Amino acid sequence: MQFNALTPELVSAFEHILSSAHVLLPQHTEADQYEAYGRDHTEDFHFPPDVVLRPGTTEEVSAIMRLCHEHRVPVTARGAGTGLSGAALPIHKGVLLSMERFNKILKIDEQNLQATVEPGVVTEVFQNAVKEVGLFYPPDPASKGSCFLGGNLSQSSGGPKAVKYGTTRDYVLNLQVVLPNGDVIWTGANTLKYATGYNLTQLMVGSEGTLGIITRVVFRLLPYPQHNVLMLVPFRQEAEAAQAVSAVFRAGIIPSGMEFMEREAIAWSSDYLKIPLTLPEDITAHLLIELDGQDLEQLYKEAEQVYGVLEHYDVGEILLADTAGQKDDLWRIRRNIGNSVRYNSVYKEEDTVVPRAELPTLLKGVKEIGRRYGFKSVCYGHAGDGNLHVNIIRGELSDEQWNVGLREPISEIFELCVKLGGTISGEHGIGLVQKPYLHIALKEANLNLMRGIKQVFDPHGILNPGKIF
């Protein structure tokens, strides 16, 4: 696909649409500020755009897309830049469309348990706003304190509560979308049921900004669960921690969180946060298990059932968090594992997912592949979903080993996932870094259907080019 370069005339047209304050050029912007738009949390990649545009209305996005479509200029939409697959990096330069000014919660409909928001709202800000009126938006990625809802939609982000409540896509009723040619559509209706033609809403969720620019979202909400019970369970054998996950569900219990952390993951994070945590020498892994609901007495009964399941495994002393502060500390440790790994080393994070009962086999396979190829990994993740984040640590690996030598073992990890009935990404998306491995999970017929959909939406290929395919 051939693209045209940015011209002074196009820059002037953008300034007419937005005003010069929201048209950022490298020669007129602080270097650190501008460089930030070319990075996310994917390894150490940096792809600066030709220009950064910061629209604030759907009409402005439409006008920008109409110009870029006409002049064949590539456009990459960006949220908060917390992604881990490189999906929002402008690898073909052109326009970086920052959605940071789309930061309004437009309406919370308490009668229908719905909310209409813009995509630049921070996830936790939205959660807190609906909580104030007794409502609940469950998706809670680790970066919820900084990531945007639009980025969550782009990848159908999950987080710990996905095990009970589902991922982002399960809460989307309707989307306002600007198409690559500038047309504006609503994808569905603000109803719980929808059987009116193809489901364009679900097609947009998880499309990684390759089909259109989301400018408004209608989410469905739930009543807020008033109580929760949280326990930290230490295991002497990490394989048993993985095995216990399926056993809890088979006992008839559906936790609101079921997180796996191997020893180094929890140790690095507690050190990073300076939260004291006793880790006996014989403990190799932990499960963080949360139960939530409206009836505290019922939750304690469920906790007793969990204890009954865990009696069959070689566990250490179980910590039952008894204060809000203690619960917060444990969740902070879990949510900051990625940051702590990043603090300790450059790393590659692979977002593997398998049926939860296959988690022990996946974990064993990852470690065996690491031993054969000579790399260290730190593993953690949403065990209740079978979603294991495999962090490959660079350590002392040479440039050749890091940039080329890891391709084969990463392929082996993904092949194992598919063999076990899983796939190569559960919530981080394909973006740039998973693109070379997509053929492992999908047949050519699947990919051709996806390419055809992309062609219908974006015949000139200007929207987030170089991603997924």
Secondary structure, 3 states (H helix, E strand, C coil): CCCCCCCHHHHHHHHHHHCHHHEECHHHCCHHHHHHCCCCCCCCCCCCCCEEECCCCHHHHHHHHHHHHHHCCCEEEECCCCCCCCCCCCCCCCEEEECCCCCCEEEEECCCCEEEECCCCEHHHHHHHHHCCCEECCCCCCCCCCCEHHHHHHHCCCCCCHHHHCCHHHHEEEEEEECCCCCEEECCCCCCCCCCCCCHHHHHCCCCCCCCEEEEEEEECEECCCEEEEEEEEECCHHHHHHHHHHHHHCCCCCCEEEEEEHHHHHHHHHHHCCCCCCCCCCCEEEEEEEEECCHHHHHHHHHHHHHHHCCCCECCCEECCCHHHHHHHHHHHHCHHHHHHHHCCEEEEEEECCHHHHHHHHHHHHHHHHHHCCEEEEEEEHHHCEEEEEEECCCCCHHHHHHHCHHHHHHHHHHHHHCCCECCCCCCCCCCCHHHHHHHCCHHHHHHHHHHHHHHCCCCCECCCCCC
